[in-house]
Amino acid sequence: MAGKTSNETKDLVIVESPAKARTVERILGKNFVVKASVGHVRDLPKSKLGVDLENDFAPSYVIPRGKNSVVKDLKQLGNKARSIYLATDPDREGEAISWHLVNATKWNTKNIKRVVFHEITSPAIKEAFESPREIDMHLVDAQQARRIVDRLVGYKISPL
């Protein structure tokens, strides 16, 4: 169709909440598709410890029930997009969600960028997109350490 931009020539932006997705999409305009991850897309399994005590406390992540369709949809959109912007919250949880998105979707592109904004205003969002960065693995590691300690306390110490 003349005048329309197909999904294949748009950039994909992922935020955490559907309400934020609608607002951000309105601010960014027609060259962007904005979707919500609706929080975490991977976690430690509920049925077992999910932490390898013999191998440096390595976590074993799974996609929780109910998140498979979100991951599948985001993977398809990302594989068609020019670029993928991970715009999850600007804290360690948001950083980890972005990292988990990359790992869960296994996107076929190398054009993945991290953007952070502290307010949902046009100037703040536009400024964030002018200076994208890589995922901050120090924040991801901090979130993973907290999650692993929570699991160890919950599964090993709480029963005592």
C-alpha positions as CSV (number, residue, x, y, z in Angstrom):
1,M,0.0,0.0,0.0
2,A,1.3,3.4,-0.9
3,G,2.3,5.6,2.0
4,K,2.4,2.8,4.5
5,T,5.5,1.4,6.2
6,S,5.6,-2.4,6.4
7,N,6.7,-4.1,9.6
8,E,9.8,-5.2,7.8
9,T,11.1,-1.7,7.5
10,K,10.1,-0.6,11.0
11,D,12.1,-0.7,14.2
12,L,10.9,-2.8,17.1
13,V,10.8,-1.3,20.6
14,I,10.1,-3.4,23.6
15,V,9.0,-2.0,26.9
16,E,7.6,-3.8,29.9
17,S,3.9,-2.6,30.1
18,P,1.2,-2.5,27.5
19,A,0.1,1.0,28.6
20,K,3.7,2.3,28.3
21,A,3.9,0.6,24.8
22,R,0.9,2.6,23.6
23,T,2.3,5.9,24.8
24,V,5.8,5.3,23.5
25,E,4.5,4.2,20.1
26,R,2.5,7.4,19.9
27,I,5.6,9.5,20.7
28,L,7.9,7.6,18.3
29,G,5.6,7.6,15.3
30,K,4.9,5.4,12.3
31,N,8.4,3.9,11.8
32,F,8.3,2.1,15.1
33,V,6.3,-0.9,16.4
34,V,6.2,-0.9,20.2
35,K,5.3,-4.0,22.2
36,A,5.3,-5.0,25.8
37,S,7.1,-8.0,27.3
38,V,4.8,-7.8,30.3
39,G,7.6,-8.3,32.7
40,H,10.1,-11.1,32.8
41,V,10.2,-13.7,29.9
42,R,12.5,-16.1,31.7
43,D,12.9,-17.2,35.3
44,L,14.2,-20.1,37.4
45,P,11.9,-23.1,37.2
46,K,9.2,-23.3,39.9
47,S,9.5,-27.1,40.3
48,K,13.1,-27.3,41.3
49,L,16.1,-25.3,42.6
50,G,17.2,-24.2,39.2
51,V,20.7,-23.3,40.5
52,D,23.7,-25.6,39.9
53,L,25.5,-25.6,43.3
54,E,28.4,-27.6,41.8
55,N,29.1,-25.2,39.0
56,D,29.5,-21.7,40.4
57,F,25.7,-21.3,41.2
58,A,24.9,-21.3,37.4
59,P,21.2,-20.6,37.0
60,S,19.0,-22.7,34.7
61,Y,16.3,-20.4,33.1
62,V,13.0,-21.5,31.6
63,I,10.3,-19.5,29.8
64,P,7.4,-19.6,32.3
65,R,4.0,-20.9,31.3
66,G,2.0,-18.2,29.6
67,K,5.1,-16.4,28.3
68,N,5.8,-18.7,25.3
69,S,3.4,-16.7,23.1
70,V,4.9,-13.4,24.1
71,V,8.4,-14.7,23.3
72,K,7.2,-16.2,20.0
73,D,5.5,-13.0,18.9
74,L,8.5,-10.8,19.9
75,K,10.9,-13.1,18.1
76,Q,8.9,-12.9,14.8
77,L,8.6,-9.1,15.1
78,G,12.3,-8.8,15.9
79,N,13.4,-11.0,13.0
80,K,11.5,-8.7,10.6
81,A,12.6,-5.4,12.2
82,R,15.4,-3.1,11.0
83,S,16.6,-2.6,14.6
84,I,15.4,-3.8,18.0
85,Y,15.4,-1.3,20.8
86,L,15.2,-2.7,24.3
87,A,13.5,0.0,26.4
88,T,12.7,-1.9,29.6
89,D,12.9,-0.1,32.9
90,P,16.1,1.7,33.8
91,D,17.0,-0.6,36.8
92,R,18.6,-4.0,37.3
93,E,15.3,-5.8,36.7
94,G,14.8,-3.9,33.4
95,E,18.3,-4.6,32.4
96,A,17.9,-8.3,33.1
97,I,14.6,-8.4,31.2
98,S,16.3,-7.0,28.2
99,W,19.1,-9.6,28.5
100,H,16.5,-12.4,28.9
101,L,14.6,-11.1,25.8
102,V,17.7,-11.5,23.7
103,N,18.5,-14.9,25.0
104,A,14.9,-16.2,24.8
105,T,14.1,-15.0,21.3
106,K,17.5,-15.8,19.7
107,W,16.9,-13.0,17.2
108,N,18.6,-13.4,13.9
109,T,19.9,-9.8,13.9
110,K,22.9,-8.1,15.5
111,N,21.2,-4.7,15.4
112,I,20.0,-4.8,19.1
113,K,20.3,-1.6,21.2
114,R,19.4,-0.7,24.8
115,V,17.7,2.6,25.5
116,V,16.7,4.0,28.9
117,F,14.5,6.8,29.8
118,H,13.3,8.0,33.3
119,E,10.1,9.7,32.2
120,I,7.6,9.0,29.5
121,T,7.8,12.4,27.7
122,S,8.7,13.1,24.1
123,P,12.0,14.9,24.9
124,A,13.1,12.1,27.3
125,I,12.3,9.3,24.8
126,K,13.8,11.1,21.8
127,E,17.0,11.8,23.8
128,A,17.2,8.1,24.8
129,F,16.9,7.0,21.2
130,E,19.7,9.4,20.2
131,S,22.2,7.6,22.5
132,P,21.5,3.9,22.6
133,R,24.0,1.6,24.4
134,E,24.7,-2.1,25.0
135,I,23.1,-4.1,27.7
136,D,24.9,-3.4,31.0
137,M,26.0,-6.9,32.1
138,H,27.0,-5.6,35.6
139,L,23.3,-4.8,36.2
140,V,22.3,-8.1,34.8
141,D,24.8,-9.9,37.0
142,A,23.5,-8.0,40.0
143,Q,19.9,-9.0,39.3
144,Q,20.9,-12.7,38.7
145,A,22.8,-12.7,42.0
146,R,19.8,-11.4,43.9
147,R,17.5,-13.9,42.1
148,I,19.8,-16.8,42.9
149,V,20.2,-15.8,46.6
150,D,16.4,-15.4,46.8
151,R,16.0,-18.9,45.4
152,L,18.6,-20.5,47.7
153,V,17.1,-18.8,50.8
154,G,13.6,-19.9,49.7
155,Y,14.4,-23.5,48.8
156,K,17.2,-24.3,51.2
157,I,16.9,-22.1,54.3
158,S,13.2,-21.3,54.7
159,P,12.2,-25.0,55.2
160,L,14.5,-25.1,58.2
